Structure formats: structure tokens, C-alpha cells
Amino acid sequence: MQTPLSQLECWLGALPAAEALTAYQAWWETTGRVLSETVDRAGTPWLRQYNRFGERVDEVIMPAGYSALIQEGYKHGVVWRAIEEEDWETSFALGYITSYYDPGVYCPHTVSLATAVMLRKYGTPELQARYLVPMLRRDGTAWQGATWMTEIGGGSDLGTYVQTVATPEGNAYRLTGSKYFCSNVNAEVAVVAARPEGAPAGVRGLALFLLPRYREDGCLNYFIRRIKDKIGTRAVVTGEVDLHESQAYLLGSAEVGIYLILEVLNLSRVANSVGSVALIQRAVDEAESFAQQRIAFGKPLAQQPLMRAQIARWRETLGAAFALAWEAVRLLRSVWAQTPPYSPTYHLFRLITHLAKYWTAEQAVQAAKWCMEVHGGAGVLAEYGVERLLREAMVLPIWEGGSHRQMLDALEVMQRRQAHQLLLEHLQPYAEPTELQHWRERIDAYLKQPPEAQEEALETLIPPLAAWVGNTLRATLRAG
Ligand SMILES: Cc1cc2nc3c(=O)[nH]c(=O)nc-3n(C[C@H](O)[C@H](O)[C@H](O)COP(=O)(O)OP(=O)(O)OC[C@H]3O[C@@H](n4cnc5c(N)ncnc54)[C@H](O)[C@@H]3O)c2cc1C
């Protein structure tokens, strides 16, 4: 049986920061696992809104050890390696290891990374000095980031439902509105979507702002209304936030704000894909280990033909899912610094990322469900930790844009940017010419249908396309 790191090495060969990755995995085995279980069992944390003097403080009370659980990844470089060394591979390898043990922990890491990237790309030197530098600390005191777009009306249709208004004041802005799903709500700084006063309706009028937790005078800059009571991912605290003339700083230009918001989401979608694959590995490992030891009809379950075939099929899916997710990582590494208008490689990155986010998350849910079934009745008992995989997996197809959104966005980038042509060219070294021809004809014919028919039939196109791309990309791995 592989560990997450040995599985990564099997796919990718020697990794650049192997020592750090080894130490990080060892920390999870000796310490992280127990902390993670403690946090999950403790359930939803509580919010202390007022101090003894009746002043608003909005402190999230977490179980002991929570800070260590989160900070270990920052120490090892999930953020600073990408920002300071442009070593995206190690950052995402750390994410893979984290998610194998606790996908919830990878959420704070991901949103912090996305915040840091936006500060690095679009922050003024002054903002970088004040907010980015503390995010890169390696001593267990790193500041955290967050990415808050969604409001009460819904997360898919941001153009309609982001109602937070940004009013200019000197070099900064004041934001007023509410954010309905705020993961890592206890972060020191967040990037948020808002509409500058007088900006047009729809997505074109949105801009991205940096929102610190505290004002320059040390007071709370916004209020946490409540904490969401979730089925899983308890290692990340998700809350609702009220903004009352909260101090904020515009990132980049408001005219292209929606593109910056999508840059944030696309980065998180890559991380979601990597995390989903790690969860698939964990589910397949747990299932196989149980099936090797459980005897039914005179021999281990793993030796029964049906079970043996299922295990083999899941190992194949794992390889394809990893190849797809890692291609998104590789492309992100080459396009992350681009600003609008983007190059064709960025559009290819977007298509692969939508396919990866969609397909890996859906597979993760199925893998977790299958793993429970392999355990029979024991699978549903909280004491063995297998049911937790399903609780953790259920959010993966939803946050960072649901599966419908990923399918629709993949369609859009094919319609508007011809990204499928770029994809087929990209896959040329790995695919049979007949397969490439088949997909070229199939997609061209698909895109000739009326727009409504294209949306309606999307499930006949995107799932098989994603599976084919993943399987084809297995050729890019050392051992697929
Ligand atoms: C635990 C958790 C943490 C989260 N953290 C954050 C966070 O930190 N920051 C943040 O901004 N958001 C966060 N979210 C919100 C998340 O991004 C949204 O839930 C997601 O984008 C979907 O939005 P919605 O829930 O409002 O669903 P809706 O937008 O109302 O959509 C409902 C359903 O309709 C589907 N749908 C939408 N449009 C179409 C269409 N055209 N055709 C077909 N189907 C469609 C959607 O895929 C979904 O299945 C979080 C969510 C969860 C559950």
C-alpha cells in the first residue's frame, strides 16, 4: 500500500522538496491525524461575539491543537513556496498530503494561497508589506487569507447576487453588504467581490477588494453573524459576515474585476482537484486494506473476482484523476502570472481546470461511497472513520462553483475560445490519431447545435470527455 507521498513519487518521480514532504507526512502520521479527529469530533465551533465588557470581539473558539493542525502546512510551505520560490509542485504536493488526511485543512491553505497570489500580482507595495509579508511566515504564526464571493441569493450567478457595494474613500473603499458563505472566517485578510458605486449591473460591474479583519485603528472591520453547522470539513470554519462600511482596498483595475475574481476561483479549483484525488486514494487504500483482511466465502474479499475487479478499476480511475488534476497544476505554473487579456494557454488551462474540478470531485464522492460499501455495516459507523470520507467528499463538487457550473464553463471556453482545439493539440503526443479525430468531430458537431440543446445535453459530452482526457494524460506520469 502506498502512502500519499510514495504514491506521488510513483506518478511524478523524485520531487523537488522531498525532505520537507517526508517530514510533513511524518507529522500527519504522528500528530496531525489525532488533531484532525479531535476537530472533526468536536463538531461545529462556537462563536464568542462579545467580551466580558460587552464589546464585540467575534472570536471563533476552536478545540485545542487547531492552530497547530492548520499552521504545519504553512510552515512547510503551502503558500511561501509558491509565492517566494514559484515552486507550485511542492505547494500542491503538500496539498495532496494534507487532503489525504483531512481535506478540510486544505481549504484554509488554498484560500490563503489564492489571497497571497492576488496580493502578489495586484497589491501595491504598501499592501504587500502590510498583508503579504505576514502570510509568508514560516514559524507557525503565518497570517491566513480567505476568498468571499457568495451572497445570500446564490453563488453560481455572482453577476446578479453580489450586492455588496464599494464606496470610494481616499485611496481606499468602504464595503457594505453581507457574505453568506465565508470559509476560513477567522482569517486575518480576505479577498472579496463587491460592486463599486455606479458600476454597471451584471458580472462586468464586479471588482475584487482586499478586506482586512481589523481596521487601521485596531477595531473589528466586519462582524461574523454566525457559523455554519456543516456535515464535514470541520477543520475549516465557515461563517456569515456582515460588512458595515468596512475598510477595503481595490486589487487591480475595477474594469477587469470579474477576471480577477475568476483567477481566484480557478486557482481554488485546481487545489480542489488535487484534494479530490487525494481523497480518492485514501478511499481506495482504506477499501483495499479492509478487503484484504475481511474473509467471506472462504477467502479475503480482495480475492473475490467482483471485488478484485472493482479495486483494479478504482486504481485506474485514481491514476486518470491524478493525471488530469496534475495537468491543471502544470498549466497553472505556466500561466499564474498572466493578467487580462490572457494567452491561448490560459484558455487551455481553464478548460482543463473545469474538466478536472468537475470530474475529480464527482469521482471522489463515488469513491467515498464505494469505500463505505466495501466495509459493509462497519462503513457507516463513526468509530472507523470511513463514513467521514463521504462527509468530507460531499462538499467537493459544490464549493468553488458546482458541477453544473464547471460543465457550463467548460462549454463556454470551447464555444468562445475554441479551447477544445488547443486541448486536442495539447494531447497529440499522448493520444492515438483516431481518438483525436473522433473527439474533434464529436465536439465540432456538438457545438453546431442550438445553444439550449448544447446545455441540455452537456452530460453526454463533459463526463466522457473528462474521463478520456484524464486517461490520455496518464501517459505523462512515470507510472499511471
Ligand atoms: C462548506 C462551504 C463553504 C463555502 N465557502 C465559500 C467561501 O469561502 N467563499 C465563497 O464565495 N463561497 C463559498 N461557498 C459557496 C459555494 O461557492 C456555493 O455554494 C456554490 O458556488 C454554489 O452556489 P449556491 O450554493 O448558492 O447554489 P446556487 O447558485 O443557488 O445553485 C444551486 C444549484 O443549481 C446549479 N446551477 C446553477 N446554475 C445552473 C445552470 N445555469 N444550469 C444548471 N444548474 C445550475 C448549481 O450547480 C447548484 O447545484 C461555500 C459553500 C459551502 C457548502
The ligand as a Gaussian input file, in Angstrom:
#p B3LYP/6-31G(d) Opt

LIG

0 1
 C      -18.917000      24.431000       3.133000
 C      -18.988000      25.525000       2.137000
 C      -18.044000      26.532000       2.167000
 C      -18.101000      27.560000       1.238000
 N      -17.166000      28.559000       1.310000
 C      -17.247000      29.598000       0.445000
 C      -16.320000      30.678000       0.514000
 O      -15.401000      30.693000       1.326000
 N      -16.463000      31.695000      -0.352000
 C      -17.462000      31.743000      -1.273000
 O      -17.534000      32.691000      -2.028000
 N      -18.364000      30.739000      -1.342000
 C      -18.273000      29.673000      -0.529000
 N      -19.178000      28.652000      -0.602000
 C      -20.296000      28.782000      -1.511000
 C      -20.151000      27.956000      -2.758000
 O      -19.185000      28.510000      -3.612000
 C      -21.541000      27.883000      -3.380000
 O      -22.315000      27.021000      -2.557000
 C      -21.546000      27.392000      -4.803000
 O      -20.883000      28.302000      -5.636000
 C      -22.966000      27.186000      -5.321000
 O      -23.755000      28.313000      -5.029000
 P      -25.139000      28.139000      -4.220000
 O      -24.913000      27.247000      -3.068000
 O      -25.670000      29.470000      -3.939000
 O      -26.065000      27.389000      -5.227000
 P      -26.889000      28.054000      -6.434000
 O      -26.032000      29.012000      -7.168000
 O      -28.193000      28.534000      -5.930000
 O      -27.126000      26.781000      -7.348000
 C      -27.982000      25.720000      -6.946000
 C      -27.744000      24.530000      -7.870000
 O      -28.031000      24.907000      -9.217000
 C      -26.932000      24.604000     -10.061000
 N      -26.893000      25.581000     -11.132000
 C      -26.550000      26.885000     -11.085000
 N      -26.665000      27.447000     -12.301000
 C      -27.101000      26.476000     -13.160000
 C      -27.416000      26.426000     -14.546000
 N      -27.284000      27.505000     -15.332000
 N      -27.839000      25.254000     -15.060000
 C      -27.952000      24.168000     -14.304000
 N      -27.662000      24.142000     -12.968000
 C      -27.245000      25.285000     -12.410000
 C      -25.721000      24.691000      -9.144000
 O      -24.611000      23.946000      -9.652000
 C      -26.287000      24.068000      -7.876000
 O      -26.261000      22.662000      -7.982000
 C      -19.124000      27.585000       0.275000
 C      -20.064000      26.558000       0.248000
 C      -20.006000      25.538000       1.154000
 C      -21.046000      24.461000       1.096000

